[in-house]
Amino acid sequence: MHSEVNPWSNNQTVDVDRLFAEFGIEPVSEVARRLPEVPSFMRRGIVVGHRDYNLVADAIRNRTPFHVLTGFMPSGLPHLGHLMVMKEVVWHVRQGGNGYVAVADREAHAVRGISWEKCREYGKEYLKALYALGFEGTTYYQSKNERLKDLAFEASTKVNFSELAAIYGFGPDTSLSHAMSVITQVADILFPQLDAGPAPTIVPVGLDQDPHIRLTRDVAYKLRLFTVEDRGDHISVRSKNAPEAAIEAVHRAFPGSKKYAGHVDVTGLPHGRVEDAVREVEIAHGGFGFYLPSSTYHIFMPGLQGGKMSSSVAESSFGFYESDRSIKKKVMAAKTGGRMTLEEQRRLGGEPDACSVYLLNLFHMLEDDVELADLRRRCESGELTCGQCKKETLERVNAFLSELRDKMDAVEHLAEEV
Ligand code: SF4
């Protein structure tokens, strides 16, 4: 049976508790406390889980190198639903991360049949939005990145069809290009470490993308020449197909270490120091020295109409360049947590957690926690009517989009240069 959560399934309903229990995703609250500044998407419970984010949190705190990466599939124009990942990437870049953004044109072409020309046209809009939001770093189209393709080929030596069948439900009729696009995405996630050197890498994703993360971590592990295991009284550096010269180099790197067939035992040094030195040896002997990529998981903003937010449901979201008239119509028609009558609303108050207008503010339109808390209080006390609330929200949406569009226009040249 294939995984119930995969990025291409139509059913994006994700059972958070099950994912946490079954796949070892950890709640983000504990690790967020290690950050010098907790971003609103963590404070507000939008990002709920992580894998190995402690590596990234420590890099932020200690100002040591780390990478942040995401990819966008250019199968249509960017919209509200893409904003969260963009903000997460930009936030990490501002915390000192080396930013990478892949335009997944190979995936759009293979999986959705989008022409290369359209991929380029849509891809440019994603990049404009990212730059407008403050992104700095490296951006590329998968189809134009030759080193990425070589890395994808190397990664493909570590994945077989039964794994793809188990993760994505691939069957005998699945086009080979689907498999190639999966492995290209694996390479996307590892690419920053190839390009700028091994370092912790954060990949902010929605919970439905976890299969990609698990597969990539598995490939990163398999591409390593050594494992470094803490055995209590010593650290064991074990070879996984490392050439004899590399094992010998590890032995020489640690005076007093003992060399056996296929492994070297090191004593008296902290695990991190041994890891770093082994990584250097590995790279000097043709290995990659990859860190397993870290990930954070965010929940999805529901659609404005109350269902799922999706590019294929026009009223669920709005594009960044959509007309004011259309946006007004969508916001004013959004599903609220209001009561049947005004009298009831005044008496009982609204239900913000069941309201897409409130969630639009929580996700994107109200940056200030005090203002958001005030909106919640006014809603729950019955002081605010839904009509008034929508009007206020629409003003925020218009102000946000007008600023974003101006900035997108101003950075068009950056997106064109990619
Ligand atoms: Fe939603 Fe605002 Fe109505 Fe409260 S007052 S239910 S937040 S639209």
Boltz pocket constraint, residues with backbone or C-beta under 6 A from the ligand:
constraints:
  - pocket:
      binder: B
      contacts: [[A, 336], [A, 337], [A, 338], [A, 350], [A, 351], [A, 352], [A, 355], [A, 356], [A, 357], [A, 358], [A, 375], [A, 378], [A, 379], [A, 380], [A, 384], [A, 385], [A, 386], [A, 387], [A, 389], [A, 390]]
      max_distance: 6.0
